[in-house]
Amino acid sequence: MSTDVTSAPSITGYESLNDRVFVMVSSTASVVDATSPSRFHYFEQDGVIWGSYDGDTVVIGRFSGYRESDTVTINFVHLGINGATTSGPATSVISTAADGTLLLTENFEGPNGTPEVSVCREVRA
């Protein structure tokens, strides 16, 4: 696969997630620290998704997966500030907020197997 991701195409009506940054605004898994929320940096090429995240309860995290239309399916792993490693699958649906920023509504299982939902909002410069 080519490493040039600067011209990732739009997929089924949604702009590419390539080089976009999102912050977590809500989660059923934990209280989100509004002053230092988890921050996600996405890359995309030809429907392949990958990236990294940190902040709030996460020291460092990585994810990779794929995109089909408005759905992103990934596997993630991160090291928490408590020293524990968490990993698993997640599925996000892309939508557009009233202000034009993208939202990612993610469904995943918490460490105890409980279904959880988080929402991340695109950060624009």
Wavefront OBJ file of the C-alpha trace (Angstrom):
o trace
v 0.000 0.000 0.000
v 1.201 3.485 -0.812
v 2.073 5.747 2.104
v 0.759 8.887 0.366
v -2.486 9.631 2.181
v -2.828 13.279 1.283
v -5.475 12.698 -1.374
v -7.780 10.143 0.201
v -11.131 10.214 -1.622
v -14.581 10.942 -0.311
v -16.526 7.757 0.378
v -20.266 7.711 -0.224
v -21.022 11.321 0.571
v -18.764 11.767 3.597
v -15.417 13.461 3.372
v -12.317 11.424 4.072
v -11.283 11.087 7.712
v -7.671 11.487 6.628
v -5.662 13.748 8.947
v -8.733 14.717 10.990
v -8.656 15.194 14.740
v -11.557 14.391 17.072
v -12.066 14.850 20.818
v -14.318 12.759 23.005
v -17.333 14.728 24.207
v -19.284 11.976 25.978
v -18.996 8.345 26.989
v -21.064 5.861 28.931
v -17.792 4.138 29.988
v -16.415 7.069 32.025
v -16.769 10.748 32.783
v -15.017 12.772 30.071
v -12.527 15.374 31.322
v -13.665 18.483 29.417
v -10.326 20.215 30.046
v -8.236 17.309 28.688
v -10.460 14.910 26.718
v -9.118 11.945 24.775
v -7.899 13.200 21.399
v -7.974 10.974 18.293
v -5.946 11.522 15.113
v -7.396 9.633 12.122
v -5.821 8.667 8.812
v -7.606 7.077 5.860
v -6.630 5.729 2.469
v -8.867 3.674 0.162
v -11.191 2.814 3.051
v -8.363 1.729 5.376
v -8.424 3.574 8.720
v -5.651 3.938 11.308
v -4.546 6.368 13.955
v -3.602 7.164 17.518
v -5.145 8.680 20.627
v -4.246 9.927 24.088
v -5.535 12.161 26.859
v -7.952 11.905 29.774
v -7.662 8.303 31.060
v -5.431 7.146 28.147
v -1.619 7.377 28.112
v -1.297 6.148 24.508
v -3.562 4.257 22.134
v -3.570 2.955 18.566
v -6.315 1.735 16.243
v -6.724 0.335 12.750
v -9.570 -0.955 10.629
v -11.690 -0.081 7.629
v -14.535 2.105 6.476
v -17.653 1.242 4.506
v -19.851 4.239 3.673
v -20.609 5.999 6.986
v -19.422 3.122 9.209
v -15.915 2.716 10.609
v -14.914 -0.652 12.080
v -11.682 -0.774 14.083
v -9.689 -2.688 16.638
v -8.007 -0.623 19.321
v -5.486 -1.017 22.118
v -4.438 1.504 24.729
v -2.512 1.901 27.938
v -4.566 3.599 30.621
v -3.269 5.957 33.290
v -4.028 3.139 35.755
v -1.386 0.935 34.039
v -3.933 -1.452 32.512
v -4.051 -2.286 28.817
v -7.481 -2.302 27.141
v -8.182 -3.657 23.671
v -11.078 -4.710 21.508
v -13.279 -3.988 18.508
v -15.410 -0.880 18.000
v -17.806 0.402 15.356
v -18.452 4.091 14.720
v -21.112 5.794 12.631
v -20.138 9.087 10.983
v -22.649 11.927 11.039
v -22.547 15.687 10.588
v -23.335 18.144 13.393
v -25.373 21.308 12.772
v -22.141 23.344 12.620
v -20.741 21.125 9.846
v -18.197 19.244 11.968
v -18.147 15.467 11.831
v -19.307 13.323 14.735
v -18.277 9.724 15.418
v -20.729 7.723 17.529
v -18.856 4.632 18.655
v -20.210 1.381 20.055
v -17.785 -0.861 21.940
v -17.589 -3.261 24.877
v -16.143 -2.057 28.145
v -13.539 -4.154 29.997
v -16.313 -5.993 31.867
v -18.233 -6.789 28.643
v -20.827 -4.037 29.095
v -22.010 -2.338 25.870
v -20.767 1.257 25.829
v -21.224 4.312 23.575
v -18.957 7.306 23.103
v -19.280 10.402 20.924
v -16.330 12.260 19.429
v -16.511 15.647 17.667
v -14.164 16.862 14.957
v -11.761 19.640 15.953
v -11.207 22.252 13.278
v -8.331 24.712 13.285
l 1 2 3 4 5 6 7 8 9 10 11 12 13 14 15 16 17 18 19 20 21 22 23 24 25 26 27 28 29 30 31 32 33 34 35 36 37 38 39 40 41 42 43 44 45 46 47 48 49 50 51 52 53 54 55 56 57 58 59 60 61 62 63 64 65 66 67 68 69 70 71 72 73 74 75 76 77 78 79 80 81 82 83 84 85 86 87 88 89 90 91 92 93 94 95 96 97 98 99 100 101 102 103 104 105 106 107 108 109 110 111 112 113 114 115 116 117 118 119 120 121 122 123 124 125
